[in-house]
Amino acid sequence: MSAEEEIEGLVVFELSGRKCGLPVSAVRGVVKARGITEPSSSQPGVTGSFDLEGTAIPVLTVSERLGLPAPEMLPTDHLVMALAGERLIALRVGRTVQLVYLPVRELRESAAVCPGVARVPSVSKLGEPLVVIEDLTQVIAAYELPLEPGSSEAGRP
């Protein structure tokens, strides 16, 4: 790897038994999955909301969107707080694993598992396939949540 090669940092977590990653630039934090309120609608993938300093953050389970089986909800789960556009969302995940750095070239040369949303790099430092979520705004579109907080009440948990 050359000194000039661009590197992408990824926060790696488990989801439905698979390792998945989000670009570090999108992640705002990780907290234990506690205090999640029931959703006000039966919108698939929206499992409730999480109160973050008085702001309701939608909690999403994105496994089905990535072609993975629905995970069992456990008390050991975590919430990965991340930006999708200007909207802060919480992804419910099994647990966070680590922070890895991959050459951007490897991410570009990867196979799409969900076009425009996620890819699997051909090489993984983890020794197993890693699903990299590329575009959280596409996740927001799938769940019909507004990109900006307060821009619409439709689809809010």
Secondary structure, DSSP 8 states (H G I E B T S, - for coil): --TT--EEEEEEEEETTEEEEEEGGGEEEEEES-SEE--SS--TTEEEEEEETTEEEEEE--TGGGT-------TT-EEEEEEETTEEEEEEESEEEEEEEEEHHHHHTSEEEETTTEEE-SS-TTSS-EEEE--HHHHHHHTT--SSTTS--TT--
